[in-house]
């Protein structure tokens, strides 16, 4: 993967969506295995961002925010985490203007 110049120009198979993984801001130190799966159940997962999609995926746009999807292999490219998911496994998605990136602190 180190030789890929632009990850958004990958040729994806039909129905595939390349998602950039954004983790929750935390003060804890996590050691993540590169084989770890990303999913809605991952305690460190905040949201994903669609950065590329197969030509036949017409209902999503680049930049859409993914909040819930089936599990997928996570891989690193230039110190960022990504995964490739099938569009039909995305359960919750929204437009960027409908998503507040700031995480609210919960009272304990």
N, C-alpha and C positions, 0 to 999 in steps of 0.2 A: 504494500500500500504506500510505502514511502515514495515510490516513483510516480504516483498519480499527481498531476499538477493541479487539477481542479475537480474536486469530488462531485460537484454538481453536474458534471458532464459525463458521469458514468452512464453506460447503456444498461437500462434496467429491463428485466423481463416483464411480460404483460401483468398488469395489476400491481406492480411493485411501487413502493413509495420509500424514498430515502428520508429518514427523520434524524435531525440533530437533537441529541439528548441534552436537556438542561437539568442539572441536579439542584436540589434545594440548597440554599445557602445555609451552612452549618458551621459550628465551631468544633465539631467532632472530627477526628481524623479517621477516615475509612480506608481500609486496604481492599481494593476491589480486584477480584480475579478477572482477567480479560475475557474469560468464558462466561462471566456472569450474564444473566438474562435481564433485559429491561422489561418491565411490565408495570401495570397499575399497582401491583402489590409491592414493588420495590420501595423500601422506606426512604430512599434518597432521591427518587424520581420526582421532579417538579412538573415538567411538561416537555413536549417535543415540538419541533418546528419542521414543517415540510420544506426540504431544500431541493429535492428533485423528485420526479415522478415519471412513470412510463407514459408513453404517448397515448395509450388507451385510457388512462385515468383522467377523466374529464371533469369529475365533480369536485376535485380538490384544486387548490391553487398554491403556488409556491408562497411560503410565508404563513400559511394556515397553522394554527396552534393545535397540537394533538394532546389530549388530556387522558385518553384511555384507549389502549390497544392490546391485542394479544401479545404474548411473549415473543421475543426475537433476540438473536445473537447480537451482542453489542461489540463494536470494534472501534479502535481509535485511529484517527487520522489527524496529524498535526496537533496533538494534545487536546483534541475534542472527541467526544463520543458520538457515535452514529449507530443506527440500525436500519435494516431494510425490512419492511413489513408489507403484507398484502393489504391493499386498500379495503377489502371486505372485512379485515380484522380490526379496523379502526372503529371504535364505538362512540367516542365523544371527540368532536372537533369544533373549533370556532375560528372566527376571523380575528386577526391581531388586535383590531380596534375594540373587540369585545372581551379582551383579556387583560387583567391587571397583573403585571409581572411581579410587583411587590408582594412579598409574603407578609401577612399580618401575624404578629406575635399573639399567641393564645395565652390567656391568663392561666396560671397554674394554681 
